[in-house]
Amino acid sequence: MKTGDALKASTRFPVNAITHIHTEYSNGSASKLDPMVRRAVCEALGPETIFKWGECFTTVEKLLALLKSPHRRRNPSIGIITITDHMNHRRHFFSDEVLRVAAREPRIAACAEVFCIDQDGDGLYRVAPEVLVYGDGNPVESEYGEYFGLSQTLLEKLFRTCRAKGSDRVQTSRVLDFCEENGIACCLAHPFDGHELSLEATFDLISRARLVETINGGFSAISARILEDFIAFQNRVVTGCRLSKEDALRYPVAQRLASRIMSEGRSVLHPWGGSDAHEHNFARVVVNYLSDKPNPSAGDLFRTMIETPVETLLSEGTFAVVGEPGTVVSGLTDIMRIVARNMWRNKRSIFNTPLRSWRIASTAVRVVQEELRHRHQRQSTLLHQVEHDFGFNKLLPPVVLSNEVHEPAQKSMKLVLS
């Protein structure tokens, strides 16, 4: 290879990708909170009350405009956007507007955040971590032209074939298997938050993935720390570390997981990041993608995710999460902004009296806060169990990397191995 060709082959171009984002098409029957809020409002004001609740207010055109926005200190330039609207057994179809924009702009992809359940240790099915399902990297045909992401046919096949036994809802583990069998890029979405599985079942699902969303703009730093610790634990097990007899006896859950990781030949895990913005601050968490071309498409991103071994992605630093997890303040800010948007959205039906407006607003806030409080209590329980049942950073020694690995790659590997 000539010197110029070698230099060209080694040149990589950093591109910021928003890999978890919602639009207004995540509302209605696709939204978990929609029936809860509308039911509470009707109970407070009567069944005849007309009130439309929305938790996502982002238009597709607004996301398209992000690709044209100049780089600023607090708002980095964006090169790829994967629209991951809520999909569930009640509603799983792409809007015409999303497909039109994706066909017009190859840097935007039509993807999905799939609501799931899974079987717990007691045999019962409970709400489980969701899966961000992206695509196989090849263009998909539609009436609006070719686009990157999922085809409607493939999406319907997923919801048809991945159903949990005796349910119309899909199962997380089956969705992960479906993606692997069909060569589809996917990622577990904020897998330590927003579900009802036991701790061991949660970690077992995380262990089955290749990419795990460790930093989410809507969830706390506690979740991020636990997920990063578990990734480091699994990656050390995969690379040959074993628990001592004393640790195996002290942490039997960790030993069982380590045994499954080894016996089933599970993969090294890679951390991922998601904005998960519903209303504003769209680039609060991005994935910095080192591409081999200056203007990659969403399909290029998906092919890199699928075709490159996780070990290589880690050692070469191909993906890096940029941004911070959510906080109590940012969460409350999001709630108040969404409630205010809903009040304005329903102004014709609720602003006839100040009392009526106040009761609707307070009811909506109460329902959302109760859901967030439930999630916080659930997370606190899991956190207590993690501290009791696992000693991730104490269980296995850190992996010492070879000096032959260049410094940036070595730093990237150490983040998930030590």
Residue pairs with C-beta under 8 A, 6 or more apart in sequence:
1 9
9 292
11 292
12 290
12 291
12 292
13 290
13 291
13 292
13 293
13 294
13 295
13 296
14 288
14 289
14 290
14 291
15 79
15 80
15 288
15 289
15 290
15 291
15 296
16 76
16 77
16 78
16 79
16 80
16 283
16 286
16 287
16 288
16 289
16 322
17 78
17 79
17 80
17 81
17 82
17 286
17 287
17 288
17 289
17 301
18 63
18 66
18 78
18 80
18 81
18 82
18 275
18 282
18 283
18 286
19 80
19 82
19 84
19 132
19 134
19 187
19 272
19 273
19 274
19 275
19 286
19 287
20 82
20 84
20 113
20 132
20 189
20 213
20 216
20 273
20 274
20 275
20 276
20 285
21 58
21 63
21 81
21 82
21 83
21 84
21 274
21 275
21 276
21 277
21 282
22 56
22 58
22 83
22 84
22 85
22 86
22 113
22 276
22 277
22 278
23 56
23 58
23 59
23 60
23 63
23 83
23 85
23 95
23 98
24 54
24 56
24 57
24 58
24 59
25 56
25 85
25 95
25 97
25 98
26 55
26 56
26 85
26 86
26 113
26 278
27 34
27 53
27 54
27 55
27 56
28 34
28 91
29 88
29 90
29 91
30 85
30 86
30 87
30 88
30 90
30 91
31 53
31 54
31 55
31 56
31 86
32 86
32 115
33 53
33 55
33 367
33 368
33 371
34 53
34 54
34 55
36 367
36 371
37 53
37 363
37 364
37 367
37 368
38 51
38 53
40 363
40 364
40 366
40 367
41 49
41 51
41 53
41 360
41 363
41 364
42 49
42 51
44 359
44 360
44 363
45 356
45 359
45 360
45 363
49 349
50 346
50 349
51 346
51 349
51 350
51 360
52 342
52 345
52 346
53 342
53 364
54 338
54 341
54 342
54 345
55 278
55 338
56 85
56 278
56 279
57 278
57 279
57 338
57 341
58 277
58 278
58 279
58 282
60 83
60 95
60 97
60 98
60 101
61 101
62 282
63 81
63 83
63 101
63 108
63 282
64 101
64 105
64 108
66 78
66 81
66 282
66 283
67 78
67 79
67 81
67 105
67 107
67 108
69 75
69 77
69 78
70 77
71 77
75 283
76 283
76 286
76 322
78 283
78 286
79 107
79 289
79 295
79 296
80 107
80 108
80 109
80 289
80 296
80 297
80 298
80 301
81 107
81 108
81 109
81 298
82 108
82 109
82 111
82 132
82 134
82 149
82 298
82 301
83 98
83 102
83 108
83 109
83 110
83 111
83 149
84 111
84 112
84 113
84 132
84 134
84 189
85 94
85 95
85 98
85 112
85 113
86 112
86 113
86 115
87 112
87 113
87 114
87 115
87 155
87 159
88 114
88 115
88 169
89 115
89 159
89 163
89 168
89 169
89 170
92 112
92 114
92 155
92 156
92 159
93 152
93 155
94 110
94 150
94 152
94 155
96 144
98 110
99 110
99 142
99 143
99 144
99 147
100 144
101 108
102 108
102 109
102 110
102 147
102 148
102 149
103 142
103 144
103 145
103 146
103 147
104 144
104 145
106 147
106 148
106 297
106 298
106 299
107 295
107 296
107 297
107 298
108 147
108 148
108 298
109 134
109 135
109 147
109 148
109 149
109 298
109 299
109 302
110 140
110 147
110 148
110 149
110 150
111 132
111 133
111 134
111 135
111 149
111 150
112 132
112 133
112 150
112 155
113 130
113 131
113 132
113 133
113 189
114 130
114 131
114 132
114 133
114 158
114 170
114 175
115 130
115 169
115 170
116 127
116 128
116 129
116 130
116 131
116 169
116 170
116 171
116 172
116 175
117 125
117 126
117 127
117 128
117 164
117 167
117 169
117 170
117 171
117 172
118 125
118 126
118 128
118 129
118 164
118 171
118 172
118 173
118 197
118 201
118 205
119 125
119 164
119 171
119 201
120 126
120 197
120 198
120 201
121 198
121 200
121 201
122 198
125 164
125 167
125 169
125 171
126 195
126 196
126 197
127 194
127 195
127 196
127 197
128 171
128 172
128 195
128 196
128 197
128 201
128 205
129 172
129 188
129 189
129 190
129 191
129 194
129 195
129 197
129 202
129 205
129 206
130 172
130 188
130 189
130 190
130 194
130 195
131 172
131 175
131 176
131 179
131 186
131 187
131 188
131 189
132 186
132 187
132 188
132 189
132 213
132 274
133 150
133 155
133 158
133 175
133 179
133 184
133 186
134 149
134 150
134 184
134 185
134 186
134 187
134 301
134 302
134 305
135 148
135 149
135 150
135 184
135 185
135 298
135 299
135 302
136 182
136 183
136 184
136 185
136 302
136 306
137 148
137 185
137 299
137 300
137 301
137 302
137 303
137 306
137 307
138 148
138 299
139 146
139 147
139 148
139 299
140 146
140 147
140 148
140 149
140 150
140 151
141 151
142 151
142 152
148 297
148 298
148 299
148 302
149 298
150 184
154 182
154 184
158 170
158 175
158 178
159 170
161 174
161 178
162 170
162 171
162 174
162 175
162 177
162 178
163 169
163 170
163 171
163 174
164 170
164 171
164 174
172 188
172 205
173 205
173 208
175 186
176 186
176 188
176 205
176 208
176 209
178 184
179 185
179 186
183 306
184 306
185 211
185 301
185 302
185 305
185 306
186 209
186 211
187 209
187 210
187 211
187 212
187 213
187 272
187 274
188 205
188 206
188 209
188 211
188 212
188 213
189 213
189 216
189 274
189 276
190 213
190 216
190 218
190 219
190 223
190 274
190 276
191 202
191 205
191 206
191 209
191 212
191 213
191 227
192 202
192 219
192 223
192 226
192 227
192 379
192 382
193 216
193 219
193 220
193 223
193 375
193 379
194 219
194 375
195 202
196 378
197 205
199 253
199 382
199 385
199 386
199 389
200 253
200 256
200 257
202 382
203 230
203 253
203 257
204 257
204 260
206 212
206 227
206 230
206 269
207 230
207 234
207 257
207 260
207 261
207 266
207 269
208 266
209 269
210 267
210 269
210 270
210 310
211 269
211 270
211 271
211 272
211 305
211 310
212 227
212 231
212 269
212 270
212 271
212 272
213 227
213 272
213 273
213 274
214 224
214 227
214 228
214 231
214 271
214 272
214 273
214 321
215 224
215 271
215 272
215 273
215 274
215 285
215 321
215 323
215 324
215 325
216 223
216 224
216 273
216 274
216 276
216 285
216 325
216 326
217 274
217 275
217 276
217 277
217 281
217 284
217 285
217 323
217 324
217 325
217 326
217 330
218 276
218 277
218 278
218 326
218 331
218 334
219 276
219 325
219 326
220 325
220 326
220 327
220 328
220 379
221 324
221 325
221 327
222 379
222 383
223 325
223 379
224 325
226 382
226 383
226 386
227 271
228 271
228 415
228 416
229 390
229 392
229 393
230 269
230 392
231 269
231 270
231 271
231 416
232 392
232 393
232 416
232 417
232 418
233 254
233 258
233 390
233 392
233 395
233 396
234 257
234 261
234 266
234 268
234 269
235 268
235 269
235 399
235 416
235 417
236 396
236 397
236 398
236 399
236 417
237 258
237 261
237 262
237 396
238 261
238 266
238 267
238 268
239 268
239 399
239 417
241 396
241 397
241 399
242 258
242 396
243 251
243 254
243 255
243 258
243 395
243 396
247 254
247 255
247 391
247 394
247 395
248 254
248 255
250 391
251 389
251 390
251 391
251 395
253 389
253 390
254 389
254 390
254 391
254 392
254 395
260 266
267 310
268 310
268 311
268 314
269 310
269 416
270 310
270 313
270 314
270 319
270 416
271 321
271 415
271 416
272 287
272 319
272 321
273 285
273 286
273 287
273 321
273 322
273 323
274 285
275 281
275 282
275 283
275 284
275 285
275 286
275 323
276 285
277 284
278 334
278 338
279 334
279 337
279 338
279 341
280 337
283 323
284 323
284 324
285 321
285 322
285 323
285 324
285 325
286 321
286 322
286 323
287 319
287 320
287 321
287 322
288 319
288 320
288 321
288 322
289 296
289 301
289 304
289 318
289 319
290 316
290 317
290 318
290 319
291 300
291 301
291 304
293 300
304 313
304 318
308 318
312 318
313 319
314 409
314 412
314 413
314 416
315 405
315 409
315 412
315 413
316 409
316 412
317 408
317 409
317 411
317 412
320 412
326 334
331 372
335 365
335 368
335 369
335 372
336 365
338 368
339 361
339 364
339 365
339 368
342 364
343 350
343 357
343 360
343 361
346 360
350 356
350 357
350 360
351 357
398 414
398 417
398 418
399 413
399 417
399 418
401 410
401 413
401 414
401 417
405 413
